[in-house]
Amino acid sequence: MDIRAVENLAELARIELSEEEKKSLLKDMEGILGYIKQIKEVKVDEVAPAQDLINVWREDLPASGGPEKSREFSPELIKEQFPDSQDGFLKVKKIL
């Protein structure tokens, strides 16, 4: 990586850098790229996974047992539980 690459990155990011900032950023980028190169050299082919992978997602189904146990969205259920309503609308405090 060289100063020209830093200038190209700054142009893509639409930021202006002083010469001192470019040199500092070049030093930082070289450190980051060196660390990435070090990580790429790690051999992980023979490493067993620490845990078994399982699917944690499930199909979202309503619970059985009536409206008090149902997870299904129901406007009527919400209106019943809301403290104040009028003409099918939920009444809330005025917000200024």
C-alpha positions as CSV (number, residue, x, y, z in Angstrom):
1,M,0.0,0.0,0.0
2,D,1.3,3.5,-0.8
3,I,0.2,7.1,-0.5
4,R,-1.6,7.0,-3.8
5,A,-3.9,4.2,-2.5
6,V,-4.6,6.3,0.6
7,E,-5.5,9.2,-1.7
8,N,-7.8,7.0,-3.7
9,L,-9.6,5.8,-0.6
10,A,-9.9,9.4,0.7
11,E,-11.4,10.4,-2.7
12,L,-13.9,7.5,-2.6
13,A,-14.8,8.5,1.0
14,R,-15.0,12.1,-0.1
15,I,-12.8,13.4,2.6
16,E,-9.9,15.7,2.5
17,L,-6.6,14.7,4.2
18,S,-3.5,16.6,4.9
19,E,-0.1,15.1,4.1
20,E,0.4,14.3,7.7
21,E,-3.0,12.5,7.9
22,K,-2.2,10.5,4.8
23,K,1.1,9.3,6.3
24,S,-0.6,8.4,9.6
25,L,-3.4,6.6,7.8
26,L,-0.9,4.7,5.6
27,K,0.9,3.5,8.7
28,D,-2.4,2.4,10.3
29,M,-3.6,0.6,7.1
30,E,-0.2,-1.2,6.8
31,G,-0.7,-2.4,10.4
32,I,-4.2,-3.6,9.7
33,L,-3.2,-5.3,6.5
34,G,-0.3,-7.0,8.3
35,Y,-2.7,-8.3,11.0
36,I,-5.1,-9.6,8.3
37,K,-2.1,-11.4,6.6
38,Q,-1.2,-12.9,10.0
39,I,-4.8,-14.2,10.5
40,K,-4.9,-15.7,7.0
41,E,-1.9,-17.8,7.8
42,V,-3.6,-19.6,10.7
43,K,-4.4,-23.2,9.8
44,V,-7.9,-24.1,10.8
45,D,-8.5,-27.2,8.5
46,E,-8.2,-29.7,11.3
47,V,-10.0,-27.7,14.1
48,A,-13.3,-29.3,15.2
49,P,-16.2,-26.9,15.9
50,A,-16.6,-26.1,19.6
51,Q,-20.4,-26.7,19.4
52,D,-22.9,-28.3,17.2
53,L,-24.8,-26.0,14.9
54,I,-28.6,-26.1,15.2
55,N,-31.4,-24.1,13.6
56,V,-32.8,-21.8,16.3
57,W,-35.6,-20.5,14.1
58,R,-39.0,-22.0,14.3
59,E,-42.2,-21.4,12.5
60,D,-44.3,-18.8,14.4
61,L,-47.7,-20.3,15.2
62,P,-50.4,-19.1,17.5
63,A,-50.7,-20.9,20.8
64,S,-53.8,-23.0,21.4
65,G,-56.0,-22.4,24.3
66,G,-58.2,-19.3,23.6
67,P,-57.6,-15.6,23.1
68,E,-55.9,-15.2,26.5
69,K,-53.1,-17.6,25.4
70,S,-53.1,-16.7,21.7
71,R,-50.1,-14.9,20.2
72,E,-52.0,-14.1,17.1
73,F,-52.5,-10.4,16.3
74,S,-56.1,-9.4,16.8
75,P,-57.3,-5.8,16.7
76,E,-60.3,-6.7,18.9
77,L,-57.9,-8.3,21.5
78,I,-55.8,-5.1,21.6
79,K,-58.9,-2.9,21.9
80,E,-60.2,-5.0,24.9
81,Q,-56.9,-4.6,26.7
82,F,-56.5,-0.9,26.0
83,P,-57.6,1.4,28.8
84,D,-59.6,3.9,26.8
85,S,-61.2,3.7,23.3
86,Q,-64.0,5.4,21.4
87,D,-65.8,4.6,18.1
88,G,-63.2,1.8,17.4
89,F,-60.2,4.1,18.0
90,L,-57.7,3.9,20.8
91,K,-57.6,7.1,22.9
92,V,-54.2,8.4,24.0
93,K,-53.0,11.6,25.8
94,K,-52.4,14.6,23.6
95,I,-48.8,15.0,22.7
96,L,-47.5,18.5,21.9
